[in-house]
Amino acid sequence: MRKQKKFIYYGKKLLIFLASVFVLSVVVFYLARWAPGDPLVSYYGDRTEKMSPQEREWALEKLGLNDPISVQYVRWVENAFHGEFGISFKYKQDVLKVIGGRIGNTLLLGGVGFVLTFGLALLVGIFCAWHEERWPDKTLCKVGTLTSCIPEFWLSLVLILVFAVSLRILPSSGAYTTGKEKDVADRIRHLILPLTIVVINHLWYYAYMIRNKLLEEVRADYVLLAKSKGLNKRQIMFRHCLRNIIPSYLSIMAISVPHVLGGTYIVETVFSYPGIGTLAYESARYKDYNLLMILCMLSGILVIFCNIISQTINEQIDPRIRANEVVETSEVTLI
């Protein structure tokens, strides 16, 4: 019986995931083709302006763009099930090959930025909650609020002006110096500025949320009971309060994926960092349908997957959620 319940539980999660991916694919496919612009410019460049109506018709036929959108979508889905996602109009290569050359850079920047952001956010949140309403907490609150309000692109340009143009100690663009692709030190130098922007613009937002969650726990009734039993502040904070906010912390991490991912894309564009962000910008600008489609799907699948995983973890960790599920199940059975 227990195995059957688990099978149904995870089966529902899988169905939700697949349904969400399907809806996402339909929305992205139709919106991309309804958006203004000429996809032939991406493939043929300036020659498009000199094409006759017959030549345009032939070009659209060659790229499979003259059929109704519904027919194009069905064909795309059929090819996708066979691992074929088409070619990039701009790069004249298979889209997976184009993405494969850049996704590693984005995973490095976004992954390290994500870990640093939430690792530091947890530490800063605990520190502020520990020193509530004292000068360290007040100072960090003011500084954090100020930095979180600065636009990413503006702060990026300021750092480039200071460290790349004036001081000339850090590179202003790229993921590595030409010919030094495997040089770890060189890659780290190129990561410093974009990584700084990613962390600065997201750190305080999540640190403040963690701080407030901890303070809510500190003011809970069970804390008074713990104090009456002789537990000190450290034991209460780390054994009870911090443990109780872990489900919320995981939810915040999952929800933040599109936030941090979007910030990474902006940073990549400003720093000319060869990653998925600059590729997504180019594919949207030049109406590179196949490339844009797979990039949106990858980003969307990541967001959907992280949210489902977070919800699943919360339901396993937090007994209150499980209790609510039991009550709802009982009510349905009685009805």
NUSEGU-574794 format. One line per 8 residues: number of its first residue (from 1); for each residue x, y, z of N, C-alpha, C. Coordinates in steps of 0.1 Angstrom, whole numbers, always signed. Example, Ala and Ser with C-alpha at 12.3 -4.5 7.8 and 13.67 -1.06 7.14 Angstrom:
1> +132/-57/+78/+123/-45/+78/+132/-33/+78 ~ +128/-22/+71/+137/-11/+71/+129/+0/+79
***
This chain:
1> +8/-12/+0/+0/+0/+0/+9/+13/+0 ~ +19/+12/+8/+28/+24/+9/+36/+26/-4 ~ +40/+15/-11/+47/+16/-24/+37/+22/-34 ~ +24/+18/-33/+14/+22/-43/+12/+38/-41 ~ +12/+42/-29/+10/+57/-26/+22/+65/-32 ~ +34/+59/-30/+46/+66/-35/+46/+66/-50 ~ +42/+55/-56/+41/+55/-71/+31/+65/-76 ~ +19/+66/-70/+10/+76/-74/+15/+90/-72
9> +22/+92/-60/+27/+106/-57/+37/+110/-67 ~ +47/+102/-70/+57/+106/-80/+52/+106/-94 ~ +42/+98/-97/+35/+98/-110/+28/+111/-112 ~ +22/+116/-102/+15/+129/-103/+26/+140/-106 ~ +37/+140/-99/+48/+150/-102/+53/+149/-116 ~ +54/+137/-121/+59/+135/-135/+49/+140/-145 ~ +36/+138/-142/+26/+143/-151/+25/+158/-151 ~ +27/+164/-140/+27/+179/-139/+39/+184/-146
17> +50/+178/-145/+63/+182/-152/+61/+181/-167 ~ +56/+170/-172/+54/+168/-186/+43/+178/-192 ~ +33/+180/-185/+22/+189/-189/+28/+203/-190 ~ +36/+207/-180/+41/+221/-180/+51/+223/-191 ~ +59/+212/-194/+68/+213/-205/+61/+215/-219 ~ +50/+207/-220/+42/+208/-232/+36/+222/-234 ~ +30/+227/-224/+24/+241/-225/+35/+251/-228 ~ +46/+249/-222/+57/+259/-224/+62/+258/-239
25> +63/+246/-244/+67/+245/-258/+57/+251/-268 ~ +44/+249/-265/+34/+255/-274/+34/+271/-273 ~ +35/+276/-261/+35/+290/-259/+48/+297/-266 ~ +59/+291/-264/+72/+296/-270/+71/+295/-285 ~ +67/+284/-290/+67/+282/-304/+58/+292/-311 ~ +46/+294/-306/+36/+303/-313/+41/+318/-311 ~ +45/+322/-299/+49/+335/-296/+61/+339/-305 ~ +70/+330/-307/+82/+333/-315/+78/+336/-329
33> +69/+329/-334/+65/+331/-348/+55/+342/-350 ~ +48/+346/-340/+39/+357/-341/+46/+371/-339 ~ +58/+370/-333/+66/+382/-331/+70/+389/-344 ~ +71/+402/-344/+75/+409/-357/+89/+406/-360 ~ +92/+407/-373/+106/+404/-378/+106/+394/-389 ~ +117/+394/-396/+119/+385/-408/+130/+375/-405 ~ +126/+362/-403/+136/+352/-400/+146/+349/-411 ~ +142/+353/-424/+151/+351/-435/+164/+360/-434
41> +162/+371/-427/+174/+380/-425/+185/+372/-417 ~ +180/+364/-407/+190/+357/-399/+198/+347/-408 ~ +191/+341/-417/+198/+330/-426/+205/+336/-438 ~ +199/+346/-444/+205/+351/-457/+211/+365/-456 ~ +209/+371/-444/+215/+384/-442/+210/+395/-451 ~ +218/+404/-456/+214/+415/-464/+208/+411/-478 ~ +211/+399/-482/+205/+394/-495/+190/+393/-495 ~ +184/+393/-483/+170/+392/-482/+163/+403/-488
49> +169/+415/-487/+162/+427/-493/+162/+427/-508 ~ +170/+420/-514/+171/+419/-529/+163/+407/-535 ~ +157/+399/-526/+150/+387/-531/+137/+391/-537 ~ +133/+384/-548/+120/+386/-554/+110/+377/-547 ~ +97/+380/-549/+87/+372/-542/+88/+357/-544 ~ +93/+353/-556/+95/+339/-559/+106/+333/-551 ~ +117/+341/-550/+129/+337/-542/+125/+336/-527 ~ +117/+345/-522/+113/+345/-508/+105/+332/-505
57> +96/+329/-514/+88/+317/-513/+96/+305/-512 ~ +106/+304/-521/+115/+293/-521/+123/+292/-509 ~ +128/+303/-504/+136/+304/-491/+128/+299/-479 ~ +115/+304/-478/+106/+300/-468/+103/+285/-468 ~ +102/+280/-481/+99/+266/-483/+111/+257/-478 ~ +123/+262/-481/+136/+255/-477/+137/+254/-462 ~ +133/+265/-455/+135/+265/-441/+122/+260/-433 ~ +112/+256/-441/+100/+250/-435/+91/+260/-428
65> +92/+273/-433/+84/+284/-426/+72/+288/-433 ~ +69/+282/-444/+57/+286/-452/+44/+278/-448 ~ +46/+268/-440/+34/+260/-436/+27/+267/-424 ~ +14/+264/-421/+8/+269/-409/+16/+266/-397 ~ +14/+275/-387/+22/+273/-374/+19/+260/-368 ~ +7/+255/-368/+3/+243/-362/+11/+231/-368 ~ +12/+231/-382/+19/+221/-389/+34/+222/-385 ~ +39/+234/-385/+54/+235/-381/+56/+230/-367
73> +47/+232/-358/+49/+227/-344/+49/+212/-343 ~ +39/+206/-350/+38/+191/-350/+51/+185/-356 ~ +56/+191/-367/+68/+187/-373/+80/+188/-363 ~ +80/+200/-356/+91/+202/-347/+91/+191/-335 ~ +79/+188/-330/+78/+178/-320/+82/+165/-325 ~ +78/+161/-337/+82/+148/-342/+97/+147/-343 ~ +103/+158/-348/+118/+158/-350/+125/+158/-336 ~ +119/+165/-326/+125/+165/-313/+125/+152/-306
81> +115/+143/-309/+115/+130/-303/+126/+121/-309 ~ +131/+125/-321/+142/+118/-327/+155/+125/-324 ~ +155/+135/-315/+167/+141/-312/+172/+152/-322 ~ +163/+156/-331/+167/+165/-341/+159/+179/-338 ~ +167/+189/-336/+161/+202/-332/+163/+213/-343 ~ +168/+209/-354/+170/+218/-366/+183/+225/-365 ~ +186/+234/-374/+198/+241/-375/+196/+256/-371 ~ +206/+262/-366/+206/+276/-363/+206/+284/-376
89> +197/+293/-378/+196/+301/-390/+209/+310/-391 ~ +213/+315/-380/+225/+325/-380/+238/+317/-381 ~ +240/+306/-374/+253/+300/-374/+254/+288/-384 ~ +243/+285/-391/+243/+274/-401/+248/+261/-395 ~ +245/+258/-383/+250/+246/-376/+238/+240/-368 ~ +239/+227/-364/+229/+221/-356/+229/+229/-343 ~ +216/+232/-338/+215/+240/-326/+222/+234/-314 ~ +221/+221/-313/+228/+215/-301/+243/+217/-301
97> +249/+217/-313/+263/+220/-315/+266/+234/-311 ~ +258/+243/-315/+260/+257/-311/+259/+259/-296 ~ +248/+253/-290/+246/+255/-276/+258/+248/-268 ~ +262/+236/-273/+272/+228/-266/+285/+236/-265 ~ +288/+245/-274/+300/+253/-273/+300/+264/-263 ~ +288/+267/-257/+286/+278/-248/+280/+275/-235 ~ +273/+264/-234/+266/+261/-222/+275/+259/-210 ~ +287/+254/-212/+297/+252/-201/+300/+265/-195
105> +302/+276/-203/+305/+289/-197/+294/+294/-188 ~ +281/+292/-193/+270/+297/-185/+269/+289/-172 ~ +271/+275/-173/+270/+267/-161/+280/+271/-151 ~ +292/+274/-156/+303/+278/-147/+299/+291/-140 ~ +295/+302/-147/+292/+315/-142/+279/+314/-133 ~ +269/+308/-138/+256/+307/-131/+257/+298/-119 ~ +264/+286/-121/+265/+277/-110/+273/+282/-98 ~ +285/+288/-101/+293/+294/-90/+286/+305/-84
113> +279/+314/-92/+272/+325/-87/+261/+321/-78 ~ +253/+310/-82/+242/+306/-74/+247/+300/-60 ~ +257/+292/-61/+263/+287/-48/+268/+298/-39 ~ +275/+307/-44/+281/+318/-36/+269/+327/-31 ~ +259/+330/-39/+248/+338/-35/+241/+332/-23 ~ +238/+320/-24/+230/+314/-13/+238/+310/-1 ~ +251/+306/-4/+259/+304/+8/+262/+316/+16 ~ +265/+327/+9/+267/+340/+16/+254/+345/+22
121> +243/+343/+14/+230/+349/+19/+226/+342/+32 ~ +229/+329/+33/+226/+322/+46/+234/+327/+57 ~ +247/+329/+55/+256/+334/+65/+252/+349/+69 ~ +250/+357/+59/+246/+371/+62/+232/+372/+69 ~ +223/+363/+65/+210/+363/+72/+211/+359/+86 ~ +219/+349/+89/+221/+344/+103/+228/+355/+111 ~ +238/+361/+105/+245/+372/+112/+236/+383/+116 ~ +228/+388/+107/+219/+399/+109/+208/+395/+120
129> +203/+383/+119/+193/+379/+129/+199/+378/+143 ~ +212/+373/+143/+219/+372/+156/+221/+386/+162 ~ +224/+396/+154/+226/+410/+159/+215/+419/+156 ~ +203/+414/+158/+190/+421/+154/+190/+435/+161 ~ +188/+445/+152/+186/+459/+157/+199/+465/+163 ~ +210/+458/+162/+223/+464/+166/+230/+469/+154 ~ +241/+476/+156/+248/+483/+145/+252/+474/+134 ~ +257/+462/+136/+260/+453/+124/+248/+451/+115
137> +237/+448/+122/+224/+445/+114/+220/+457/+107 ~ +219/+469/+114/+215/+481/+107/+224/+485/+96 ~ +237/+483/+97/+246/+487/+87/+245/+478/+74 ~ +244/+465/+77/+242/+456/+66/+229/+458/+59 ~ +218/+461/+66/+205/+464/+60/+206/+476/+51 ~ +212/+486/+55/+213/+498/+47/+222/+496/+34 ~ +234/+490/+36/+243/+487/+25/+236/+477/+15 ~ +230/+467/+21/+224/+457/+12/+212/+463/+4
145> +204/+471/+10/+193/+478/+3/+198/+486/-8 ~ +209/+494/-5/+215/+503/-16/+220/+495/-27 ~ +228/+484/-25/+234/+476/-36/+223/+469/-44 ~ +213/+464/-37/+202/+457/-45/+194/+465/-54 ~ +195/+479/-52/+187/+488/-60/+195/+493/-72 ~ +208/+489/-73/+216/+494/-84/+214/+485/-96 ~ +210/+490/-108/+208/+481/-120/+221/+474/-123 ~ +219/+461/-128/+230/+453/-131/+239/+458/-142
153> +233/+463/-153/+240/+468/-164/+248/+480/-161 ~ +243/+489/-152/+250/+501/-148/+262/+498/-139 ~ +260/+489/-130/+271/+485/-121/+282/+478/-129 ~ +278/+470/-139/+287/+463/-147/+296/+472/-155 ~ +290/+483/-160/+298/+493/-168/+307/+501/-159 ~ +303/+503/-146/+312/+510/-137/+324/+501/-133 ~ +322/+489/-131/+333/+480/-128/+342/+478/-139 ~ +337/+478/-151/+345/+477/-163/+354/+489/-165
161> +348/+501/-162/+355/+514/-163/+366/+515/-153 ~ +364/+510/-141/+373/+511/-130/+385/+500/-131 ~ +381/+488/-132/+390/+477/-131/+396/+473/-145 ~ +389/+475/-156/+394/+471/-169/+400/+483/-177 ~ +394/+494/-176/+399/+506/-184/+409/+514/-176 ~ +406/+518/-164/+414/+526/-156/+426/+519/-150 ~ +423/+509/-142/+434/+501/-135/+440/+490/-144 ~ +433/+485/-153/+438/+475/-163/+443/+462/-155
169> +436/+458/-145/+440/+446/-138/+431/+434/-141 ~ +419/+437/-147/+410/+426/-150/+405/+428/-164 ~ +402/+417/-171/+396/+418/-185/+382/+423/-185 ~ +378/+429/-195/+365/+435/-196/+354/+426/-203 ~ +359/+416/-210/+350/+407/-217/+356/+394/-220 ~ +347/+385/-225/+351/+371/-228/+352/+362/-216 ~ +354/+349/-219/+355/+339/-209/+369/+335/-207 ~ +378/+338/-216/+392/+335/-215/+400/+342/-226
177> +413/+343/-224/+421/+350/-234/+423/+340/-246 ~ +424/+345/-258/+426/+336/-270/+438/+328/-268 ~ +436/+314/-270/+447/+305/-268/+449/+300/-254 ~ +441/+305/-245/+443/+301/-231/+430/+294/-225 ~ +424/+287/-234/+411/+281/-230/+412/+272/-218 ~ +423/+265/-216/+425/+255/-205/+433/+261/-194 ~ +436/+274/-194/+443/+281/-183/+433/+285/-172 ~ +433/+278/-161/+424/+280/-150/+425/+294/-144
185> +437/+298/-142/+439/+312/-137/+433/+323/-146 ~ +435/+321/-159/+430/+331/-168/+415/+331/-168 ~ +409/+319/-167/+394/+318/-167/+389/+325/-154 ~ +396/+323/-143/+392/+329/-130/+392/+344/-131 ~ +402/+350/-138/+403/+364/-140/+392/+369/-148 ~ +387/+362/-158/+376/+366/-166/+363/+365/-159 ~ +363/+356/-148/+350/+354/-141/+348/+364/-130 ~ +358/+371/-125/+357/+379/-113/+347/+390/-115
193> +347/+398/-125/+338/+409/-127/+324/+404/-129 ~ +321/+395/-139/+307/+391/-140/+302/+384/-128 ~ +310/+376/-121/+306/+369/-109/+303/+379/-98 ~ +310/+389/-97/+308/+399/-87/+294/+406/-89 ~ +291/+409/-101/+278/+415/-104/+266/+405/-101 ~ +268/+393/-104/+257/+383/-102/+255/+382/-87 ~ +265/+381/-79/+264/+379/-64/+259/+392/-58 ~ +264/+403/-61/+260/+416/-55/+246/+419/-57
201> +241/+417/-69/+227/+420/-72/+217/+411/-67 ~ +221/+399/-62/+211/+390/-56/+213/+386/-42 ~ +225/+389/-36/+228/+385/-23/+219/+391/-12 ~ +217/+404/-12/+210/+410/-1/+195/+406/-1 ~ +189/+405/-13/+175/+401/-15/+172/+388/-7 ~ +180/+378/-9/+178/+365/-3/+183/+365/+11 ~ +193/+372/+15/+198/+373/+28/+187/+380/+37 ~ +181/+390/+32/+170/+397/+40/+158/+387/+42
209> +155/+379/+32/+144/+370/+34/+147/+359/+45 ~ +160/+355/+44/+164/+345/+54/+164/+351/+68 ~ +169/+364/+69/+169/+371/+82/+155/+372/+88 ~ +146/+376/+79/+132/+377/+84/+126/+364/+88 ~ +129/+353/+81/+124/+340/+84/+129/+336/+98 ~ +142/+338/+100/+148/+335/+113/+142/+343/+124 ~ +140/+356/+122/+134/+364/+133/+119/+360/+136 ~ +112/+355/+126/+99/+350/+128/+99/+338/+137
217> +109/+329/+135/+111/+317/+144/+115/+321/+158 ~ +124/+331/+159/+129/+335/+172/+118/+340/+180 ~ +107/+346/+174/+96/+352/+182/+85/+341/+184 ~ +87/+329/+179/+77/+319/+181/+75/+314/+195 ~ +64/+308/+199/+62/+304/+213/+71/+293/+217 ~ +75/+284/+208/+84/+273/+213/+98/+278/+217 ~ +102/+290/+213/+114/+296/+217/+114/+300/+232 ~ +102/+305/+236/+101/+308/+251/+101/+295/+259
225> +96/+285/+254/+96/+272/+261/+111/+267/+261 ~ +118/+268/+250/+132/+264/+250/+140/+272/+260 ~ +138/+285/+261/+145/+293/+270/+142/+289/+285 ~ +129/+286/+287/+126/+282/+301/+132/+269/+305 ~ +136/+261/+295/+143/+248/+297/+158/+250/+299 ~ +163/+262/+297/+177/+265/+299/+186/+265/+287 ~ +180/+264/+275/+188/+264/+263/+193/+278/+260 ~ +206/+280/+256/+211/+293/+254/+208/+297/+239
233> +212/+310/+236/+208/+316/+223/+213/+308/+212 ~ +226/+303/+213/+232/+296/+202/+224/+283/+199 ~ +221/+276/+209/+214/+263/+208/+200/+265/+201 ~ +193/+276/+206/+180/+279/+200/+181/+283/+186 ~ +190/+291/+182/+192/+296/+169/+195/+285/+159 ~ +205/+277/+162/+210/+267/+153/+203/+253/+154 ~ +199/+249/+165/+193/+236/+166/+178/+237/+163 ~ +171/+248/+165/+157/+249/+163/+153/+258/+152
241> +156/+271/+154/+152/+281/+144/+157/+279/+130 ~ +170/+277/+129/+176/+274/+116/+171/+262/+109 ~ +169/+251/+117/+164/+239/+112/+150/+241/+107 ~ +142/+249/+113/+128/+251/+109/+126/+259/+97 ~ +136/+267/+93/+135/+275/+81/+141/+268/+69 ~ +147/+256/+71/+153/+249/+59/+143/+247/+48 ~ +130/+242/+51/+121/+241/+40/+118/+254/+32 ~ +117/+265/+39/+115/+278/+33/+128/+282/+25
249> +139/+279/+31/+152/+282/+24/+153/+274/+10 ~ +149/+262/+10/+149/+254/-2/+139/+259/-12 ~ +128/+264/-7/+118/+269/-16/+123/+282/-22 ~ +130/+290/-14/+135/+303/-19/+146/+300/-30 ~ +154/+290/-28/+164/+286/-37/+158/+282/-51 ~ +147/+274/-50/+141/+269/-62/+134/+281/-70 ~ +127/+289/-62/+120/+300/-69/+130/+310/-75 ~ +142/+311/-69/+152/+320/-74/+159/+317/-87
257> +157/+304/-91/+164/+300/-103/+162/+309/-115 ~ +149/+312/-119/+147/+322/-130/+153/+336/-127 ~ +153/+340/-114/+158/+353/-111/+173/+354/-113 ~ +180/+344/-107/+195/+344/-109/+198/+341/-123 ~ +191/+332/-130/+194/+329/-144/+192/+341/-153 ~ +181/+348/-151/+179/+361/-158/+190/+371/-156 ~ +194/+372/-143/+205/+381/-140/+218/+377/-147 ~ +221/+364/-148/+233/+359/-154/+232/+362/-169
265> +221/+361/-175/+219/+364/-190/+223/+378/-193 ~ +218/+387/-184/+221/+402/-185/+236/+404/-184 ~ +242/+398/-174/+256/+400/-172/+264/+395/-184 ~ +260/+384/-189/+267/+378/-201/+267/+388/-212 ~ +255/+394/-214/+254/+403/-226/+263/+416/-224 ~ +263/+421/-212/+271/+433/-209/+286/+430/-210 ~ +290/+419/-205/+305/+415/-205/+309/+408/-218 ~ +300/+406/-228/+303/+398/-240/+308/+385/-236
273> +302/+379/-226/+306/+366/-221/+299/+355/-230 ~ +307/+346/-236/+301/+337/-246/+294/+325/-239 ~ +282/+329/-235/+273/+319/-228/+259/+318/-234 ~ +250/+311/-227/+237/+310/-232/+229/+323/-232 ~ +233/+332/-223/+226/+345/-223/+228/+353/-236 ~ +240/+355/-240/+243/+362/-252/+237/+354/-264 ~ +237/+341/-264/+231/+333/-274/+216/+335/-275 ~ +209/+336/-263/+195/+338/-263/+192/+352/-268
281> +200/+362/-265/+197/+376/-270/+199/+376/-285 ~ +209/+369/-290/+211/+369/-305/+200/+362/-312 ~ +195/+350/-306/+185/+343/-313/+172/+350/-313 ~ +169/+358/-303/+156/+366/-302/+157/+377/-312 ~ +169/+384/-312/+171/+395/-321/+170/+392/-336 ~ +176/+380/-339/+177/+377/-354/+166/+367/-358 ~ +156/+364/-349/+145/+355/-352/+151/+341/-356 ~ +161/+337/-349/+166/+323/-351/+157/+313/-344
289> +146/+309/-350/+136/+302/-343/+141/+289/-336 ~ +148/+281/-343/+152/+268/-338/+161/+269/-326 ~ +170/+279/-326/+179/+281/-315/+172/+288/-303 ~ +163/+297/-306/+155/+303/-296/+146/+293/-289 ~ +140/+284/-297/+131/+274/-291/+138/+265/-281 ~ +149/+260/-285/+156/+251/-276/+162/+258/-264 ~ +166/+270/-265/+171/+278/-254/+160/+281/-244 ~ +149/+285/-249/+137/+287/-240/+133/+274/-233
297> +133/+263/-240/+129/+250/-235/+139/+246/-224 ~ +152/+248/-226/+161/+244/-216/+160/+252/-203 ~ +158/+265/-205/+156/+274/-193/+143/+271/-186 ~ +132/+269/-194/+120/+266/-187/+120/+252/-180 ~ +126/+242/-186/+126/+229/-180/+134/+230/-167 ~ +145/+237/-167/+153/+239/-155/+144/+245/-144 ~ +137/+256/-147/+129/+263/-137/+118/+253/-132 ~ +111/+247/-141/+100/+238/-137/+105/+226/-128
305> +116/+220/-132/+122/+209/-125/+126/+213/-111 ~ +133/+225/-110/+137/+230/-96/+125/+232/-87 ~ +114/+238/-93/+103/+241/-84/+96/+228/-80 ~ +95/+218/-88/+89/+205/-84/+98/+198/-74 ~ +111/+198/-76/+120/+192/-67/+119/+199/-53 ~ +118/+212/-53/+117/+219/-40/+104/+216/-33 ~ +93/+216/-41/+81/+212/-35/+81/+198/-29 ~ +87/+189/-36/+88/+175/-31/+96/+174/-18
313> +107/+181/-18/+116/+181/-6/+108/+187/+6 ~ +101/+198/+3/+94/+205/+14/+83/+195/+20 ~ +77/+188/+11/+66/+179/+15/+72/+167/+23 ~ +84/+163/+21/+91/+153/+28/+96/+157/+41 ~ +101/+170/+42/+108/+175/+54/+97/+181/+64 ~ +88/+189/+58/+79/+196/+67/+67/+188/+71 ~ +65/+184/+83/+54/+175/+87/+40/+182/+85 ~ +40/+195/+86/+28/+203/+85/+22/+201/+71
321> +30/+200/+60/+25/+198/+47/+19/+184/+45 ~ +26/+174/+51/+21/+161/+51/+8/+160/+58 ~ +7/+167/+69/-6/+166/+77/-17/+172/+69 ~ -14/+183/+62/-25/+189/+54/-29/+180/+43 ~ -20/+172/+37/-23/+163/+26/-32/+152/+32 ~ -29/+147/+44/-37/+137/+50/-51/+141/+52 ~ -53/+154/+57/-66/+159/+60/-74/+161/+47 ~ -67/+166/+36/-74/+168/+23/-78/+154/+18
329> -69/+144/+19/-73/+131/+14/-85/+125/+21 ~ -85/+127/+35/-96/+122/+43/-109/+129/+39 ~ -109/+142/+36/-121/+149/+32/-126/+144/+19 ~ -117/+142/+10/-121/+137/-3/-127/+123/-2 ~ -122/+114/+7/-127/+101/+9/-141/+101/+15 ~ -143/+111/+24/-156/+112/+31/-166/+117/+21 ~ -163/+126/+12/-172/+131/+2/-176/+120/-8
***
